[in-house]
């Protein structure tokens, strides 16, 4: 029998092996973020089990950051790191158990379909090949990785640049929420499609500022929620610092310099099996005008894309009770604008389930492309 081996020694890899003696009783621990107690993300390979039924047991799933996230959740797997599928999984309140029979000598498992640093660089390079795109360097993360921004507009538009709406899209403040960068990829692919009438119209009247990965260190380190020193970036917007959260500091400064009329902050939710948005109704500057624009945006998105819904969400924040350290709340208050946190599931979209893949990178890409329709309607 081939000796079994588990590895997480790669980009975004994360797991702790407790026992690998029995392929039907592989015992694992989900590792905490490198500098915080958040634990939920995993990504690793299993070698040497081709044709053998294997049982993976994540022994500490019940002690992870979001234990309710394991209910009705199925582990994601791939033989080629290109095509990811769901495998049989169950959760008893403490242990997450997953079962499969690998077809090859090396199979990969992850909490959600990964989006690697190399994919991130490819995304930037592909987008920057467009004459509509200017890639800008904003600064560096704590570990020295580039904080990149894509500025996108139609240079030949007759609309004066000063009159164009400034639309910001940021993603992966929480690095383990990889569906967020898949979403941005889909948005960029459609936005830069010269044959798409919606995209062409938006580029004539808007300037897009897109940050595909807000937390490059956390992404490479295999963290769920924090950067290299344990900062939850989506709690740093009120008072970011170059020592603790330079990733937020440089983006926030660029927003203040460039201006902002609408912002989308893209995330994933561990528990709810739906696509939805969170607005800024709890901020002090929330007004009937913003409420009307929020409703119009959500209505337009639901009408144009059945994957989006507004019936199941976190509920409305009480007036004045918004957390000002969150990106959406700080941005809405600072600029008096429309701002949303977009949430996608780690599980599946319960309204349109897919037994083979659940919610996936491809489906997140398509949702990202679909958001251009409500953006156009919001103009």
C-alpha positions in Angstrom: 0.0 0.0 0.0 1.3 3.5 -0.9 2.1 5.6 2.1 -0.3 8.4 2.6 1.0 12.0 2.7 -0.8 15.3 3.4 0.8 18.6 2.4 -0.2 22.2 2.8 3.1 23.6 1.8 1.8 25.9 -0.9 0.0 29.1 -1.5 -3.0 29.4 0.9 -2.3 25.9 2.3 -3.6 25.3 5.8 -4.2 22.1 7.9 -2.8 20.3 10.9 -2.5 16.5 10.7 -3.3 14.5 13.8 -3.3 11.0 12.5 -2.7 9.5 9.0 -2.4 5.8 9.9 -5.8 4.7 8.6 -7.2 6.0 5.2 -10.7 5.5 6.7 -9.9 7.6 9.8 -7.7 10.5 8.7 -7.7 12.9 11.7 -7.2 16.6 11.1 -7.3 20.0 12.9 -8.3 23.2 11.1 -5.5 25.6 11.7 -5.9 29.0 13.2 -4.9 32.2 11.3 -1.2 32.7 11.7 -1.6 35.6 14.3 -5.2 35.3 15.5 -7.6 32.7 16.9 -9.9 32.6 13.8 -10.1 29.1 12.4 -12.2 27.9 9.5 -10.2 27.9 6.3 -8.4 24.7 5.1 -6.6 23.8 1.9 -4.4 20.8 1.5 -3.5 17.8 -0.7 -3.7 14.1 0.0 -1.3 11.8 -1.8 -1.2 8.1 -2.2 -4.9 7.2 -1.9 -5.9 6.6 -5.5 -8.8 4.1 -5.6 -9.1 3.9 -1.9 -12.1 5.1 0.0 -10.9 7.8 2.5 -12.6 9.4 5.4 -11.4 12.8 6.6 -12.3 13.9 10.1 -11.9 17.6 11.1 -11.9 17.0 14.8 -12.1 20.6 15.9 -14.7 21.9 13.5 -17.1 22.5 16.5 -14.5 24.9 18.0 -14.0 26.9 14.8 -15.0 30.5 14.3 -18.4 29.7 12.7 -19.5 26.2 13.7 -23.0 26.8 12.2 -21.2 27.1 8.9 -20.6 23.4 8.9 -24.3 22.6 8.9 -25.3 21.4 5.4 -21.8 22.2 4.2 -19.9 20.0 1.8 -16.1 20.0 1.4 -14.7 21.1 -2.0 -12.2 18.8 -3.8 -10.2 18.7 -7.0 -7.9 16.3 -8.8 -6.4 18.9 -11.1 -6.8 22.1 -9.2 -8.9 23.4 -12.1 -12.2 21.6 -11.7 -13.6 21.6 -8.1 -16.5 19.5 -6.9 -18.3 18.8 -3.6 -17.9 15.6 -1.7 -20.1 13.8 0.8 -19.8 15.6 4.2 -21.6 15.6 7.5 -21.3 17.5 10.8 -22.3 16.1 14.2 -21.9 19.3 16.2 -18.2 18.7 16.9 -16.6 16.7 14.0 -16.8 17.5 10.3 -16.5 14.3 8.4 -15.9 14.1 4.6 -15.8 10.9 2.4 -14.6 10.3 -1.1 -12.6 7.9 -3.2 -9.7 9.7 -5.0 -9.3 9.0 -8.7 -5.7 10.0 -8.8 -2.6 9.8 -6.5 -3.0 13.4 -5.5 -6.3 15.1 -4.6 -6.8 18.6 -3.2 -9.4 19.7 -0.6 -10.4 23.2 0.4 -13.0 25.1 2.4 -13.9 26.8 -0.9 -12.4 26.9 -4.4 -9.1 28.7 -3.9 -8.0 31.8 -5.7 -4.2 31.8 -5.7 -1.7 34.7 -5.7 -0.6 33.6 -9.2 -4.3 33.8 -10.4 -4.4 37.3 -8.8 -1.3 38.4 -10.8 -2.8 36.9 -14.0 -6.0 38.8 -13.3 -4.2 42.1 -13.0 -2.1 41.4 -16.1 -5.1 40.3 -18.3 -7.1 43.4 -17.2 -4.2 45.7 -17.7 -3.9 44.7 -21.4 -7.1 46.6 -22.0 -6.6 50.3 -23.2 -9.3 51.2 -20.7 -7.3 50.0 -17.7 -4.5 51.7 -15.7 -2.9 49.6 -13.0 -1.7 51.6 -10.1 0.5 50.7 -7.2 -1.0 52.0 -3.9 1.7 50.6 -1.5 2.6 47.4 0.1 1.2 44.9 2.6 3.0 44.2 5.9 5.0 41.4 4.2 5.8 43.5 1.2 3.3 42.3 -1.3 1.9 44.9 -3.8 -1.4 46.6 -3.1 -2.7 47.0 -6.7 -5.6 49.0 -8.0 -7.2 49.0 -11.4 -8.5 52.3 -12.6 -10.9 51.7 -15.5 -12.8 54.1 -17.8 -13.3 54.9 -21.5 -10.6 57.5 -22.4 -12.5 58.4 -25.5 -15.8 59.2 -23.8 -17.3 62.6 -24.4 -18.4 62.8 -20.7 -15.8 64.9 -18.9 -13.8 62.9 -16.4 -14.9 65.2 -13.5 -18.5 64.4 -14.2 -18.1 60.6 -14.3 -19.4 58.6 -11.3 -16.6 57.0 -9.3 -17.4 53.4 -8.5 -15.2 51.4 -6.1 -15.1 47.6 -5.9 -12.9 46.0 -3.2 -12.6 42.3 -2.3 -11.0 39.8 0.0 -10.6 41.9 3.1 -11.2 38.5 4.6 -8.7 36.4 2.6 -10.4 33.0 3.0 -13.5 34.4 1.3 -12.0 33.5 -2.1 -15.4 33.7 -3.9 -14.9 37.5 -3.6 -12.0 37.5 -6.1 -13.8 35.1 -8.4 -16.7 37.7 -8.3 -14.3 40.5 -9.2 -12.9 38.4 -12.1 -16.3 38.0 -13.6 -17.0 41.7 -13.1 -13.8 42.6 -14.9 -14.3 40.2 -17.7 -17.7 41.7 -18.6 -16.7 45.3 -17.9 -13.8 45.0 -20.4 -15.9 43.2 -23.1 -16.2 45.7 -25.9 -19.2 44.0 -27.3 -21.3 44.4 -24.1 -23.6 47.4 -24.3 -24.0 47.6 -20.5 -20.2 47.7 -20.0 -19.6 50.2 -22.8 -22.3 52.6 -21.3 -20.8 52.3 -17.8 -17.3 53.0 -19.0 -18.5 56.1 -20.8 -20.1 57.5 -17.6 -18.1 56.1 -14.8 -14.6 55.6 -13.5 -14.1 52.2 -11.8 -11.5 51.7 -9.0 -11.1 48.0 -8.4 -8.9 46.4 -5.7 -9.2 42.6 -6.3 -7.3 41.5 -3.2 -7.3 43.7 -0.1 -5.4 41.2 2.0 -2.6 39.6 0.0 -0.6 38.4 3.0 -3.6 36.6 4.6 -4.4 35.0 1.3 -1.0 33.5 0.8 -0.7 32.5 4.5 -3.9 30.5 4.3 -5.8 32.7 6.8 -9.6 32.9 7.0 -10.1 36.4 8.3 -6.9 38.4 9.2 -3.7 39.8 7.8 -0.1 38.9 8.8 -0.3 40.5 12.3 -3.9 39.3 13.0 -5.8 42.5 12.1 -9.3 41.9 10.8 -9.2 44.5 8.0 -12.9 45.0 8.0 -12.7 46.4 11.5 -9.9 48.9 10.7 -11.6 51.5 8.6 -12.1 54.2 11.2 -8.5 54.4 12.2 -6.2 52.3 10.1 -2.4 52.4 10.7 0.6 51.7 8.6 1.9 49.5 11.5 -1.2 47.3 11.8 -3.4 47.7 8.7 -1.5 49.4 5.8 -3.7 47.5 3.4 -6.7 49.6 4.5 -4.7 52.7 5.0 -3.5 52.9 1.4 -6.9 52.1 -0.1 -8.7 54.5 2.2 -6.2 57.3 1.3 -6.8 56.7 -2.4 -10.5 56.9 -1.9 -10.2 60.2 -0.2 -7.9 61.5 -3.0 -10.0 60.2 -5.9 -13.5 60.5 -4.6 -16.3 58.0 -4.4 -19.9 57.8 -5.4 -20.7 54.1 -4.9 -18.9 51.2 -3.3 -19.2 47.4 -3.3 -17.2 45.5 -0.7 -17.3 41.8 -1.7 -17.3 39.0 0.9 -18.5 35.4 1.6 -20.7 34.2 4.5 -20.1 31.0 6.3 -23.6 30.3 7.4 -26.3 31.6 5.1 -26.8 29.7 1.8 -27.8 32.8 -0.2 -26.5 35.8 -2.1 -27.5 39.1 -0.5 -26.2 42.6 0.4 -25.8 44.6 3.6 -26.4 48.3 3.4 -25.6 51.3 5.6 -28.9 51.9 7.3 -27.3 52.1 10.8 -25.0 55.0 10.0 -25.8 58.5 11.2 -25.9 59.9 7.7 -28.4 57.4 6.4 -31.3 59.2 4.6 -34.5 58.5 2.7 -32.6 59.2 -0.5 -30.0 56.5 0.3 -32.7 54.1 1.3 -34.5 54.7 -2.0 -31.3 54.1 -3.9 -30.6 50.9 -2.0 -34.0 49.5 -2.7 -33.7 50.4 -6.4 -30.3 48.7 -6.6 -31.5 45.5 -4.9 -34.7 45.4 -7.0 -32.7 45.8 -10.3 -30.3 43.1 -9.3 -33.0 40.6 -8.3 -34.9 41.2 -11.5 -31.8 40.7 -13.7 -30.2 37.8 -11.8 -32.1 35.0 -10.1 -28.9 34.1 -8.0 -29.4 37.3 -6.0 -32.2 37.7 -3.4 -33.2 40.2 -0.7 -35.5 38.0 1.5 -32.9 36.3 3.6 -30.0 38.4 5.1 -28.7 39.7 8.4 -31.6 41.9 9.2 -31.6 45.7 9.4 -29.3 47.5 11.7 -31.0 49.9 14.1 -30.6 53.6 13.3 -27.3 55.0 14.7 -26.1 51.5 15.7 -23.8 50.8 12.8 -20.2 49.7 13.5 -18.1 52.6 12.1 -15.0 50.5 11.7 -16.6 48.4 8.9 -15.7 49.5 5.3 -19.3 49.9 4.1 -20.3 52.0 7.1 -17.3 54.2 7.1 -17.5 54.8 3.3 -21.2 55.5 3.4 -20.8 58.0 6.2 -17.7 59.6 4.8 -18.9 60.1 1.3 -22.7 60.2 1.8 -23.0 57.6 -0.9 -24.5 54.2 -1.7 -22.4 51.4 -0.2 -23.0 47.7 0.0 -21.3 44.7 1.5 -22.0 41.8 -0.9 -22.2 38.4 0.7 -22.0 35.0 -1.1 -22.3 31.5 0.4 -19.5 29.0 1.2 -22.2 26.3 0.9 -24.7 26.7 -2.0 -27.4 29.0 -3.1 -30.4 27.4 -1.5 -32.7 29.0 -4.1 -30.8 27.5 -7.1 -28.8 24.6 -5.7 -26.2 22.7 -7.7 -25.6 19.2 -6.3 -22.2 18.8 -8.1 -20.4 22.0 -7.2 -22.6 24.0 -4.8 -21.7 27.7 -4.9 -18.5 27.8 -6.9 -15.9 30.1 -8.5 -17.7 29.9 -11.8 -21.0 30.9 -10.2 -19.3 33.7 -8.3 -17.8 35.0 -11.6 -21.2 35.0 -13.2 -22.7 36.9 -10.2 -19.9 39.4 -10.5 -20.7 40.0 -14.2 -24.4 40.4 -13.3 -23.8 43.2 -10.9 -23.1 45.6 -13.8 -26.9 45.6 -14.6 -27.9 47.2 -11.2 -24.9 49.5 -11.4 -26.2 50.8 -14.7 -29.7 51.2 -13.2 -28.3 53.1 -10.2 -27.0 55.8 -12.6 
